Amino acid sequence: MLITDIELDQQRRMLCLSFDDGSHAELSCEYLRVYSPSAEVRGHGSGQEVLQTGKELVNITAIEPVGNYAVRLVFSDGHDTGLYAWDFLIELAQKKEHNWQDYLTRLEDAGHQRKA
């Protein structure tokens, strides 16, 4: 599966991906922010992940190509250090439901309430 198009819908805070098989995926800016591949979010090893909170209203302000293999997403909260490789974006799309539920569970376990 290959990504053929990326469109940002800032009003809905969604990144829309199109794939070469004709399928599509919508990934919220919040989801992309809390699953950033950056060391700030993932840490420097297993077990060092940092739970991201308060990202409900975050938006993407810029999408910058990085070679032929990735994009840098610039978020409205200033975060811009994660490089989203094409394979990583595909993985995020494929695992969206599982990842999102895991995130909500981790927020709940930490005693954090998401804003509606």
Buried (B, 14 or more C-beta within 10 A) or exposed (E): EEBEEBEBEEEEBBBBBBBEEEEEBBBBBBBBBBBBBBEEBBEEEEEEEEEBEEBBEBBBBEBEEEEEEBBBBBBBBEBBBBBBBBEBBBEBBEEBEEBBEEBEEBBEEEEEEEEE
